[in-house]
Amino acid sequence: MERRIPKVRDLAPLMQFKKPEFNAKKRRLDAALTIEDLRKIAKRRTPKAAFDYTDGSAEAELSIERARQAFRDIEFHPAILRDVAKVDTSCTIAGGRSELPFGIAPTGFTRMMQTEGEYAGARAAARAGIPFSLSTMGTASIEDVKDANPSGRNWFQLYMWKDRDRSMALVDRAAKAGYDTLLATVDVPVAGARLRDKRNGMSIPPALTFGTVINALPRPQWWIDFLTTEPLAFASLDRWSGTVAELLDTMFDPTVTFDDLAWIKSQWPGKLVVKGIQTLDDAKAVVDLGVDGIVLSNHGGRQLDRAPIPFHLLPSVAAELGERTEIILDTGIMSGADIVAAIALGADFTLVGRAYLYGLMAGGEAGVDRMIAILTEQIERTMRLLGVATLDDLNPGHVTQLMRLIPRTDAARY
């Protein structure tokens, strides 16, 4: 082959330089292509105690790792030669429309993760056309979140306290503010053993110890934001001075029963969804009470370690109860492909909690927008590659759950 000196006109098409981005936050978020990327950014920018509160779970943290592994252990079965030029990711859940098959899950102490907190989540959810859930342990008031998301869908998550009147006063406030769905969380008779929080001395508000000061030195923006914005407050109480575990154990009521759930249903005018279902029998029991939906969840692995994996429970619950109630799934979701797999196996909707907080810690409201954009892109691409144009086109034939954890009594059958 004859060699020659390259000419300028030949090199010109190869010498196109990307326009520099001078906005550090935008540059950082644009470089995040996955939820794990956002997690890594969040870890760099957030003090250890706050990050670990989000990232950690109970005891040995087996539940959350198993839940995430369950999503990794799937096989997709694509169909070919389908028209997927346009895909529709919208659905109906709890009596209303969502533009995407996921909403933002309720998270506690959110403004401690990043000072914009629930306001950022609510506004981002409104732009995306998805529901936003405010926790009883949220750090913005019921009314202020409604103001941040005046025309979007707001859900309120209820922990039943020992003080029943105070609990129901929150329910009444949510109803008056126009929240359309109540998420009654039933897997918290006591707080789980969140060992990272204990080791970090996690308190509300954060304590300035020698260790926290040293950890904060490379993260000055977090402390500047925390110390120069309104003091941390809660949706459900005025102030608390003590550890997170002490607060939760003071509030949670270990005497709540199915009768209490029926009573809550009688008090709430909107849709009632029960969050924290971990067995088929309990799913049947609450559906028999006439609730509008259930959330298969082990609280993100933050309560009982080694709890059932919601994604593994999903097919049997969908087969048994899918015609009688709406099924929502959370715990372990880290990608849009995870969400597509859940919908294919019978979920009507999903909730994301840690993914939302990773985005929030990585870049505030813009980070939540980026989280939603990442999941949206992944959902649409996965649907196209599977050959489906709508969520209704997804079915169990598109997914196989590959078994890693097999009950010992069943071992002979595999």
C-alpha positions, 0 to 999 in steps of 0.5 A: 500500500502506498503511503502519503503525507496526510492532507489538512482537508483529510484531517479536518473531519477527525479534529472536531473538539467538544465544546467545554462545559464550564458548569461543574455540576452539569459537567459532573452530572452529564458524565453520570451514565448509570445510577451507580455513577450517581452513587459514586458522585454522591459518596464523594460529595456527602459526609459519611454519616449522611451517605451511609444512612442512605446507602446502608441497610440492616445488620450484615446488609444481605437483604439489599445485596440479594435484592440487587443480585436478583435483578442482575440474575435475569435473562431477557428474551427479545422479540425481533422485527417489531415496530418500536420506533415509538415507545409509550412508557406511561401507565395508570396507577392508584387511579391516576396517570404516570408518564413512567412506570416508577415514582419516587419512594418515601425517604426519611431525613431527606434534607440531611442528605442534601439541603434541597431535599423533598422540594427537589424531589417533588419538583423533579417528579412534577416535571417528569409526570410521576408521583412523589411520596413524602415520608412521615419522617420527611424533612419538609412539611406536607403543605410545603411539598404540595406547594412545590408540586401543586399540580402533580401527584403527591402520595403520603407515607404513614408510619402508625405511631404509638400516638394514634391521634397524632398519626391520624392528624397527619393523614387528615393534613395530607387529605386536606392538602390534596394528596391522592394516595396513602402508603401505609407502611407495615414492616416497622414494629421496631427499627431495624439494626442499621449498624452503619448509623450506630458506628457513625453516631448518626444523630438528628441533627448531625453532631459536630464531632472531631470525626465529622469535622475531619470527614467534612473537610473535603466536602465543604459545600455540603456543610455550607448548604446545611448551615446556611439554609433553614434548620432541619425540620420534619413533616411530623414533629418539631425537633428531635435531639438524639439518634435516629434509632432512638427516634424511630423506636420512640415513635413506632407502634409494635401493636399495629394489627390488621384491625388498625389497617382497616381503621386507617382505610376507613379514615382515608378518602383516597387510594390506600396502598399497603407498603412492606408486604413480604409474603403471599399470605400477607398479600392476600390478607390485606387485599381481602381488606379491600385496599387499592394496592400493595407494595412488595418491599422489604424496606430496602433491606433496612429492617429484617436482614435476610428478608424475602426478595421482593422481585422473587416474590413478585411472580407468585403474588402477580399470579394469585392477586394480579386481577384483584389489586395493583402491585407495586415493587421496590427494593434493589432497583438500580436501572431501567432494565430492572424496572422493565423486568418487574413490569414484565413479571407482573408489577403494575408500578415501581418505586425508587428510593436510593436511586433518587437520593443518589441523584439528590446527593450528586447534584440537588434538583438537577441530580434528581432530574438526571436520575430520572433521565437515566432511568427513562433512557434505560427503560425506553432502550430496553423496551425497544430491544425487547421488541415492545412498544408499550408496557402492556406488551411486556409479559413473563415470557420476556424474562427468566429469573435465574436461580442463585438462592434455592431453598434447601428443601427444593434442591433435589428438583434443580 
